[in-house]
Amino acid sequence: MGSRKHNKAEQLKEARMSTSFAVLRNCPTSPRKMRLVADMIRGMEVETALHVLKHSPKEASGRMHKLLLSALANWQAKNEGVRLEETSLFVSEVKVDGARTLKRIRTAPQGRAHRIRKRSNHVTLLIDNRIKNENTENTAEQALTTK
């Protein structure tokens, strides 16, 4: 592997270590229904998102609530000395992708058959600290102004 590729891989590895995420694979809900729930919480504070998901009547919100709790546990594992109440964590990114589709047959009149597609999805949820992002933006602006 070339040095440029190696350096880029190291940078990606460091960036992945600083953000906390959780992944849900092969969730038996259609991606369209899961995206409705994902759009509700994208960009919200973590506490608010947990409250919204807990009280949402949608079936997919229960799975998303559990995924958000998993992402929080991953964040706490990476940041052991930091209290959760002192940070301003927010849902920075939620991606919902299609997964495998189970194909089934439903009988129809006159000897025909209709295909039924039972869809599933993959969900990736990232949480980040809002204060840390503002500090890095400020230092980047100061570096540009000093040049």
Secondary structure, DSSP 8 states (H G I E B T S, - for coil): --HHHHHHHHHHHHHHHHSEEEEEEEESS-HHHHHHHHHHHTT-BHHHHHHHHHT---THHHHHHHHHHHHHHHHHHH-TTS-GGGS-EEEEEEEEEEEEEEEEEEE-GGG-EEEEEEEEEEEEEEEEEHHHHHHHHHHHHHHHHH-
